[in-house]
Amino acid sequence: MPLDRLVLILVIVIAAAGLTVWLSTLAFVAVELSPAVGFMAFPVLLILYLVWRVIAERLKNREDDYYDHIEK
């Protein structure tokens, strides 16, 4: 992997993390909850969303099912 691509990925990940923290703080201050709740809730929701997407992709991917039926 070229160094410029690695640096770009790191910059995007850091920016996304900062944006997530900022949005969670903004959202939970708006409803008068502690920002600590937001720091815990948004990452948990993001992880649950990613797990849901991986499972959904695995269930509907026909290419993976082809190899399940091959005799060993």
N, C-alpha and C positions, 0 to 999 in steps of 0.2 A: 504494500500500500504506500503510495507516495506521501511524503511528509506534508505537503500542502492539503491533501485530502484529510489526513489525520487531524491537522490543526483546525480545519474547517468543521469537522465533526465535533471536536472538543469545544469550539466556540459556540456552536449551535446548542450543544447539550448544556453548557453553562448558562447561556441566555435563556433557554427553556426552563431551567431550574429557577433562575431568578424571577422570571415571569410568573411561574407557578407560585412561588412564595409571595410575590407582590399581590397577585390576584386573590390568593387565599386570605391574606391579611386584609385586603380591601373588602372582600365579601363578608368575612366574619366580624369586622368592625361595623359594617353596615347593619348587621343584625344583632349587634352588641354581645357577641360571644367572645371568648378569649381567643387571641390569635394562635395559642398553642393547640386549640382544637382544630383549627384550619391546617396547621402544619402537619397534623396527624391524618386528617380526613382526606385531603387532596391526594397525597401520595398513595394512600390505601385505595382510593377510588381509581386512580390511574393504573395501579397494579391489577385491580379487579377487571378493569376494562381490557387491559392487555391480555390477561388470561382468557377472558371471554372471547376475544378476537382470535387467539391462537386455537382454542378449541373449535370455534366455528369454522375456521379455515381448514382444520384437520378433518372435520366431519364432512365438508362438502368438496374436498379435493379428490377428484377421480383418479389422478395419477398415482397417488399413494395407495389406493385400493387395489390397483393392478398387481402390486407386489405381494399383497396379502394372500392371493389365491395361488401362488406358485408353490408347487410341491417341492419339498426339501429332501 
